[in-house]
């Protein structure tokens, strides 16, 4: 099953929340490869920090990995 939008308006509606959350992606189509890589690395770093914070929060509340 494809999630490719049928028209550009649908594509824009899918992208808007991403661009709102990660403004550095707004012009990713117009960037050269080096700038595109830097922007994507920035997004990955942001996501990694969020995951790290969630992991710390879960561990402090006893919701870490379950063993057994």
KAQUITA-V979218 format. One line per field, one symbol per residue. ss: DSSP state (2 for helix, 1 for strand, 0 for the rest). phi: phi as a letter, one per 40 degrees, with the letter a starting at -180 (. if undefined). burial: 1 if it has 24 or more other C-alpha atoms within 12 Angstrom, else 0. A space follows every 50 residues. Layout:
ss->???
phi->???
burial->???
//
This chain:
ss->00000002222222222222202220022200222222222222222222 222222222200000000
phi->.cbcccadcccccccdcccccbdccdbcccccdccccccccccccdcccc ccccccccccbgbcccbh
burial->00000000000000000000000110000000000000100000000000 000000000000000000
//
